[in-house]
């Protein structure tokens, strides 16, 4: 390299350094949270998630018990209605499955 190329590179580096300093001064430094505060946030989120899971599981069990109770009462009071509901639910499930399979085939063919 000759001297003019070296001089041009030095000038470019000086301008880049000056521009970097301007950028550094323009933006505030980022506040990095402490490890203790991050651990506290993780612990709080885990506890809230655990509580939400417990509530969801409780509701699942309550709805399940309610449906089993209603099914038992229905089969004792009116077996024909109970069997009719069972047949309709199976037919509806098969129809929904066939519709979804048909839509999936249409999207793969396109």
Secondary structure, DSSP 8 states (H G I E B T S, - for coil): --HHHHHHHHHHHHHHHHHHHHHHHHS-------HHHHHHHHHHHHHHHHHHHHHHHHHHHHHHHHHHHHHHHHHHH-HHHHHHHHHHHHHHHHHHHHHHHHHHHHHHH-
